[in-house]
Amino acid sequence: MARLNVNPTRMELTKLKKKLVSARRGHKLLKDKRDELMRQFMGMIKETRSLRTEVETGISEANRYMAVAGSVMQREALETALMIPKQEVELEVGEKNVMSVLIPEFQAKFRTDDENDVYSYGMAFTSIDLDGAVSALGSVFPKMIRLAEIEKACLLMADEIEKTRRRVNALEHIMIPDYEETIRYITMKLSENERSTTTSLMKVKDMVLKQSHNFT
Amino acid sequence: MYKAAVIGDSASVSGFAALGLSVFRETDADRIKKLIGKLASGGYAVIFITEPAAALVSETIKKYNSSTLPSIVLIPAIEGNTGEGMRTLHEAVEKAVGTDIFN
């Protein structure tokens, strides 16, 4: 490990000791943060995976109906049937703070009271498969909103975990050892200076005694 | 109040119009890019995008992955599921854990 480039003085030593203490505390805190984030992330990613599978199956089913509807109805007729929606979705967005990661929370609001009131066309001129497609989408929609929320949370938390892990590693493997080594170096240097002063003083004392009293 | 949008080819996204989502029938990379930018700053909290459309603008989508809003979610198109949406999750796991523990 590299020693920091500082003067070996007592002042630097005190400063470094303080820094080492806060680095150790920061390291412990960040490690706890990383562990807790990871714990929450693991739970969340499991839910997201199963939710995504459900959503994908639901949409695929709707798409199957849609493909059939598209083949039995004229394209224009299909587009016209869906042109003016009866329903309108608005989202209320909240924020939740999970270990200092801000994750969004969505709440879907529908224009009409009955959220299943989604058929924007008369039954006479449309294929029954279109009804199937719309109803399949309607039933999977709440899950889609939840997926949007939780998938975002997973992505944001993955980012934060990576950042925290880097910080923990930097503290653990670079900063703390560097501080320790520099502190050791300064302590050595200082005690070495002390010893050298003592020996030179002894020497001087010897010389002075010899000169004044001819003492051996 | 925020809104939700769907982007993709006409056949895949038309159905969502009935649910009251804003539907954008786009298949051109440049136009989708601009559209996402416009929607992100224009009060849309959730953007569903079909996997083939998302494949065209993956860079733009990555850019929004680290911001709280909007949440961009990949959905399968009418041609079938490419697994791209699941891959995003696997990437997140890999980033967080260091290895993809689900495989």
Interface residues (C-beta under 8 A of the other chain):
Chain A: M38 F41 I45 T48 R49 R52 V55 E56 I59 S60 A62 N63 M66 A67 G70 L78 E79 L82 M83 P85 K86 Q87 E88 V89 E90 L91 E92 V93 E95 L102 I103 P104 F106 A108 K109 F110 R111 V118 Y119 S120 A133 V134 L137 G138 F141 M144 I145 L147 A148 E149 E151 K152 C154 L155 L156 M157 A158 D159 I161 E162
Chain B: M1 Y2 K3 A4 S10 A11 S12 S14 G15 F16 A17 A18 L19 G20 L21 A45 V46 F48 N65 S66 T68 L69 S71 V73 I75 P76 A77 I78 G80 N81 G85 M86 T88 L89 A92 V93 K95 A96 V97 F102
